[in-house]
């Protein structure tokens, strides 16, 4: 919940930008009575709720106590030239979160935070993410999905021309086990560079960060029409590609093309792990993905849950 103090600060900021025509300014929220103790005023730096046909450009957000920017129930919203900074160990400080919105574009952002650089919740449709520099952080994530009933489908997401550095995950789709039924489709990741990234390519349908999930019950979120193309760089983990799909609802129409991810650890070269998916492969595969199998649908060898 947004505190009255935070609301007061944003009213002042809006007046400064719209009435006084300020082009750029720094606002210390403590000057306006905000405690900044991480408890009393625990809120997003910028809540972009219900925007239609809007452009947000040239904004810098520093040390938010929760999501830095939250685009919720928006339509045709463009964010560009965005800079976000928070400590790498700060929890729940997602850089840009999108949920129940359609036609959102992120066109140029530098994000250093303690959680997902960009996260997409349920109901995210026709989202375009380009030219994002991410790290530190948890990567660029679709999800988590399937935690609640009546979640809306995720459809039509493109992530391209992005660079991730030192993140705990790369490009990721994550759903909860024992979830209600849901849909995530039309998700495409292309021309992404990884620099010492853990879990560079990850589908995790066993996402359970606090180990409080119903064991052995598969996710019911159906993942389909996914592609990972021209993804290159270095992996901080031996498992560079992990496609852990649901046993009850296997992933379908997954394509992997032109992957070159190197691992320089002492315990061998990079590998992949796959379960309940049989992707279509094209171009170079390094490491070999799903034992080099090619096709659509089906299952490969089991794999365990990925890290949060």
Secondary structure, DSSP 8 states (H G I E B T S, - for coil): ---HHHHHHHHHHHHHHHTS--SS----GGGGT---SSSTT---SEEEES-EEEEEES-EEES-SS-SEEEES-EEEEEEEEEEE--TT-TT--SEEEES-EEEEEEEEEEE-SS-SEEE-TT-EEEEEEEEEE-SSS-EEEEEESSSTT---EEEEEEEEEEEES-S-SEEEEEETT---EEEEEEEEEEEEEEEESSSEEEEEEE-TTS-S-TT----EEEEEEEEEEEEEEESSSEEEEEE--SSS--EEEEEEEEEEEE-SSS-S-EEEEES---EEEEEEES-SGGG--SSS---S-------
